[in-house]
Amino acid sequence: MYSREEAKLVRQQFWTMFGKRYDRKWLLYNTKIKDVVLKFSFEDRRALVSIDIEHDEAFYREYYFEKLVTLRSILKEEVSPDIILDADYVLESGKQISRVYVMLEDVKIQKKTQWPKVYEFFYTYMDKLELFFWEYKDFIES
């Protein structure tokens, strides 16, 4: 079992190594659409690559989420057939967002031998998600 400080250090090492391995500028928060972001997440026993709609008002979350729902077949074809669209995703903090994501299960950040697998997953699917986002940004935003 890791202490809070040890867990923090492992997380820092993971993200530092990822940044060194894939030295590129990711889109992430720079979508130019308020409260719509692309994210890497490494939660308990799973890694996610996602488009998060984080607006506090449900109206805006629903609006952008419905745009993505209309693009579901394209998301499945261009990003992953396993893409998940969740209008009511609840973060660990308790905040409710809408999330479109791809997930890699049964991985733990504490297992450094799994890091290359997670890095490849992150790179592959964020690259695809970014390409999708750039292609359909005007539609999502309009």
BELHUDA-V892364 format. One line per field, one symbol per residue. ss: DSSP state (H for helix, E for strand, C for the rest). Layout:
ss=???
//
This chain:
ss=CCCHHHHHHHHHHHHHHHHHHCCCCCCCCCCCCCCEEEEEEEECCEEEEEEEECCCCHHHHHHHHHHHHHCHHHHHHHCCCCCEEEEEEECCCCCEEEEEEEEEECCCCCCHHHHHHHHHHHHHHHHHHHHHHHHHHHHHHC
//
